[in-house]
Amino acid sequence: MVPLMAATLLTVVASQVPQLGDSLADVAAVVPFYVVFLVVMAFAGRAVARLFRLVPATEPAAPEPTAH
């Protein structure tokens, strides 16, 4: 499912690039803010997981039984 979502996002973003025209430099100027956000949120997510004592699953969840 993730590759399909990534392909959809890539398609949508690629369709908007021609609309930017000469503004591509303006868009590139804000990329560092998104990178900082990504790094900060990764550490914030880890902190919240530790705060609530969340642990990663060791096995995939079992499928729910089907009703007959």
CYANA upper distance limits for C-alpha pairs under 8 A (distance plus 0.5 A):
  1 MET  CA      5 MET  CA      6.88
  2 VAL  CA      6 ALA  CA      6.62
  3 PRO  CA      7 ALA  CA      6.57
  4 LEU  CA      8 THR  CA      6.68
  5 MET  CA      9 LEU  CA      6.68
  6 ALA  CA     10 LEU  CA      6.57
  7 ALA  CA     11 THR  CA      6.62
  8 THR  CA     12 VAL  CA      6.74
  9 LEU  CA     13 VAL  CA      6.60
 10 LEU  CA     14 ALA  CA      6.41
 11 THR  CA     15 SER  CA      6.63
 12 VAL  CA     16 GLN  CA      7.12
 13 VAL  CA     17 VAL  CA      7.04
 14 ALA  CA     18 PRO  CA      8.43
 16 GLN  CA     20 LEU  CA      7.43
 17 VAL  CA     21 GLY  CA      7.96
 20 LEU  CA     24 LEU  CA      6.38
 23 SER  CA     27 VAL  CA      7.01
 24 LEU  CA     28 ALA  CA      6.66
 25 ALA  CA     29 ALA  CA      6.68
 26 ASP  CA     30 VAL  CA      7.58
 27 VAL  CA     31 VAL  CA      7.46
 30 VAL  CA     34 TYR  CA      7.41
 31 VAL  CA     35 VAL  CA      6.86
 32 PRO  CA     36 VAL  CA      6.67
 33 PHE  CA     37 PHE  CA      6.62
 34 TYR  CA     38 LEU  CA      6.63
 35 VAL  CA     39 VAL  CA      6.88
 36 VAL  CA     40 VAL  CA      6.59
 37 PHE  CA     41 MET  CA      6.46
 38 LEU  CA     42 ALA  CA      6.72
 39 VAL  CA     43 PHE  CA      7.09
 40 VAL  CA     44 ALA  CA      6.60
 41 MET  CA     45 GLY  CA      6.36
 42 ALA  CA     46 ARG  CA      6.87
 43 PHE  CA     47 ALA  CA      6.66
 44 ALA  CA     48 VAL  CA      6.67
 45 GLY  CA     49 ALA  CA      6.63
 46 ARG  CA     50 ARG  CA      6.75
 47 ALA  CA     51 LEU  CA      6.56
 48 VAL  CA     52 PHE  CA      6.73
 49 ALA  CA     53 ARG  CA      6.29
 49 ALA  CA     54 LEU  CA      5.46
 49 ALA  CA     55 VAL  CA      7.98
 50 ARG  CA     54 LEU  CA      6.67
